[in-house]
Amino acid sequence: MMEIENTQECFVMLWRKLERTRRLFQMQCRRFCIRRVLKSWFGLAANDHMIWEVCSLCDQEGYSELPLPSLYPRKHRELLRAIVAVRLGISFYKQVNLKALDKAYSIAFPNSTPINVNKKGR
């Protein structure tokens, strides 16, 4: 069972695990979608209720193909945010550490453009 925490170290691990899972599914000719990712990571704990909660929080469909995490990080950012919120039972909107999540992306994918979703315009 995976240990999920609301820390930067855990987010780095989740970003890297997401990319490893994508590569594994690609080699196995399996669809890289939310439902399969959750089943792969959490086994029997990823029941229909958990999958529905994660999908509704991140506003994505369970069987929809996910793009590459390194090229299109926004959908994956929301997915990881929803997974952390559901597993820890915390608020998706207020309690997930978004600064740590965005910084972890830059660590996991050092050659990609950093995510700056919450950057305020001046």
Backbone hydrogen bonds, N-H to C=O, Kabsch-Sander energy under -0.5 kcal/mol:
donor,donor_aa,acceptor,acceptor_aa,energy
4,I,2,M,-0.6
7,T,5,E,-0.6
11,F,7,T,-2.1
12,V,8,Q,-2.4
13,M,9,E,-1.9
14,L,10,C,-2.4
15,W,11,F,-2.6
16,R,12,V,-2.3
17,K,13,M,-2.5
18,L,14,L,-2.2
19,E,15,W,-1.8
20,R,16,R,-2.5
21,T,17,K,-2.6
22,R,18,L,-2.2
23,R,19,E,-2.2
24,L,20,R,-2.5
25,F,21,T,-2.8
26,Q,22,R,-2.2
27,M,23,R,-2.4
28,Q,24,L,-1.9
29,C,26,Q,-1.0
30,R,25,F,-3.1
33,C,31,R,-1.2
34,I,64,S,-0.5
35,R,62,G,-2.3
37,V,33,C,-2.4
38,L,34,I,-2.7
39,K,35,R,-2.2
40,S,36,R,-2.4
41,W,37,V,-2.4
42,F,38,L,-2.9
43,G,39,K,-1.5
45,A,42,F,-1.8
46,A,43,G,-1.3
47,N,45,A,-1.8
51,I,47,N,-2.3
52,W,48,D,-2.5
53,E,49,H,-2.4
54,V,50,M,-2.6
55,C,51,I,-2.6
56,S,52,W,-2.6
57,L,53,E,-2.2
58,C,54,V,-2.3
59,D,55,C,-0.7
60,Q,55,C,-2.0
64,S,61,E,-0.8
66,L,32,F,-3.3
72,Y,68,L,-2.5
76,H,72,Y,-0.7
77,R,73,P,-2.8
78,E,74,R,-2.1
79,L,75,K,-1.9
80,L,76,H,-2.9
81,R,77,R,-2.2
82,A,78,E,-2.2
83,I,79,L,-2.5
84,V,80,L,-2.4
85,A,81,R,-2.1
86,V,82,A,-2.7
87,R,83,I,-2.7
88,L,84,V,-2.2
89,G,85,A,-1.2
90,I,85,A,-1.5
95,Q,91,S,-1.2
96,V,91,S,-0.8
98,L,96,V,-1.3
101,L,97,N,-1.8
102,D,98,L,-2.6
103,K,99,K,-2.3
104,A,100,A,-2.4
105,Y,101,L,-1.3
106,S,102,D,-1.4
107,I,103,K,-1.5
108,A,104,A,-2.8
109,F,105,Y,-2.7
112,S,109,F,-1.6
119,K,116,N,-0.9
